[in-house]
Amino acid sequence: MRTTLTPQFWEMFTVLLVAAMGVTFVVAAALDALVVRLRRRRAGRPRTEAPSRSTSTDGRMPVGR
């Protein structure tokens, strides 16, 4: 049994393909904008260094109990 693909099928296929491409483009652009915004926000903050936990001057690590 052979079935033929009708013109109606190709029309619907084209519509769905274009719609899927449009949705993909919009989602990718939104995610790119979000990543750029987050990177700019992080770049604007000055880095703070964590305070040193070791108070001894001989360089040994303290042992917890």
Secondary structure, DSSP 8 states (H G I E B T S, - for coil): ------HHHHHHHHHHHHHHHHHHHHHHHHHHHHHHHHHHHHHHS-----------SS-------
